[in-house]
C-alpha cells in the first residue's frame, strides 16, 4: 500500500474521464467531514463503510441530478492510488420501475423511482490506510482541496439529538400479513412459485431529518454498505447488510441474503441462534433457491461456464441479526453494459422469489401497494464501468409527506407464519427507532 506522501499531488485526468484527484494530508471521521462539507447541500451523498471501519472505502460529496449511465461498458478495476470509485454516479433505483421493465405489474410511489447524482465533488476515504483523496473538476480542485483540508482539522462529529417520538402506521396488521403468508403457501402448493419474498411497510407523516436519522441508524445497526443519499426533499437512509452486485475487472459478483435470526442476549444464546440458522432446512432451501436464480441471471451476461458459487450458506453476524449469505460470481461477456447487467439481474432475486417473473406477478396481487425505493438498489456506478450496488433493505425512505420503512421475508412451503411475522419485526425495528418510531402492536 502506497503512503499518501508517496502519491503525486495531482493525478492526471485519465484517472477519471470527469474528475481529477489530489491526496489530502490528515485524517478525520467521515461522519464529521460529511456533516461539515456536504450534509446541508441540496444534493449530497455519503456511502459509508461503517463506524470505526478498518478496511474498505467510504465516499462523500455532492452531485447534480442526472440519468444513470446505463450505456457505460462494464470494466472497472481498483486503482491502488485512488481506489475503486473515482467519479461517476451515486444514487438509487427502485423496485417498481425495474419490475415493470421485467414485464411485471407495478405501482407509483411517493419517492422518485430512480434518482442518480452525477458526482461533482468527492472525498474518497481509504479506511485501511487511513488516508483521504479529494476529487473535483480540474478548475475547482484547488478550492475543494482547501475546503476539505480546512475541515479535516476543524470538523467535529455532529451532535445527534434523541429522536422525537413519531406515530407509525403499518400497511398490514400482523394478522393480515400472516394471512398473506398462507396465500403465498397456496401459490407454492399450486406450483406457481418456489419462494415468494412477501413485504410490507411502516409509515409516518412526520418530517424526518435524513442525516440525524442515518447517524442514529449507523450507531445502532452499523453496516458495511450504509449511507445517506439526499436529493431535494427526498432521501434514502440505509444500513444495508446485502451487497447486490459489484462489477470490476470483468467480474460480476452478487451476495444474496436469505435466512435471518436475531442476536442473542449472551454469548451462548447468540451462538445457538447462529447454529440454528446455519442448520435450518427451511433457511437453507430458501437461500439455495435464490442462489440458483442468481446463477441463472448472471448467465445471461456472463461467459458460458464462468458462473460459480464462491461461497454457500455462510453465516454473517451484524449487531441486530445473523444472516445466511451466499456468493455467486461470473466473468462478464465483452462489451456488456451496466444496463445489460441491471436488465439481467434487477430486481434482485432475494427480493422477488423464484421463478422471478411469476413471483413478481403474484406479489403485486398480494401486496397491492408499491414497494417504491425499498427492495431496489443503491450505491455507485463509475465512469470506468465499475459498480458497487447494495440492496435497499434496513432502510428509511424520506419524502415530502413523511417517511417509510419496508420489511419482509422469503416465504417457502416450510414457512411458519408466526416466525415470518416476527422476522419482519426484527428487520424493521432498527430503522424505525432511528426516526423515533416503534412497531405497531403485534409486530
C-alpha angles and dihedrals in degrees: 000000000000117000118239089243089058093055122094112253093238127028118215119260092252088073084077129006090227113021135047124208143218130189114244122213120227134028139250137167109279088225090061092044094050091049091050101039111030116001095096095047117111091237116029143138143198117190103193132204088197138265115307090006113178097189139025129044137281124200129199134172147093138288145165126257111265142148115276113256098246091159093063110116112242113252121114127152129185114256111215089216100051109009135240099303116055102157139322131096135341121190149084142281118205131225102243099056090048091048089053091051088052091055100261126124116260143179138222121258140194098255124061109272089223130022123170129173121210101224114244101167127017142177115200114203117203104199097187094055095030093230136129132214126195122214128191141135111294095252092052101037097096093052093045092050091050090051093048094047092050091053094045088067098034110033120104129192112276116255106243115208121218107265116259111239113262131191115251125203121196121222088217133022115236089252092052091048089050089052090052089052089058089049088053089052089050090055090049092049089052090053096246093122142002096212136005126199101216115195141186138183140232116205142189132189091209122114110252128199104223097206095050090045092052094048090053092046091047091053095048101038110015117191140183090238103043128134153126126246117184128184118174109305093346128082142167119214115187144171093183118177093189123087107205102190139340123194122195140131092010093302128114120200133183130187111199118195119211120158128048139194129173120248116260126246092236137022096263095048091044092053091047092053091050090049091048090053093048092050100042111119090202093052092044091052091047092051096044092050090057091044088057091047092051091047087056092047093050092048088065091068103022134087108268112266094015099098112102139168103239096181130013130198099346120166114232117188127213130176094269105025149019113231133197108228136182131184126220123183141172143171113260122235114249115274094017109154131213087250090056090052093050092046089054100043112022130125087041117244091233088065098043112034129223138336084027104216094042090047093052092049092051093045093050089056094046100041094040092190135078122268092204116182091349111097088024127101138255139186137081139324114196130222086236094058098260121128142183115191128174130198118261096240130124083031145132120220113203123199136162093274098047136285141284141204120209124205138167146137144226115272121207132169087268095056119125110211096219091052092049092049089051091050091056089054092050091053098044099043098080099048091044092051089052090063095040096262135129130203115268115253115292097027 
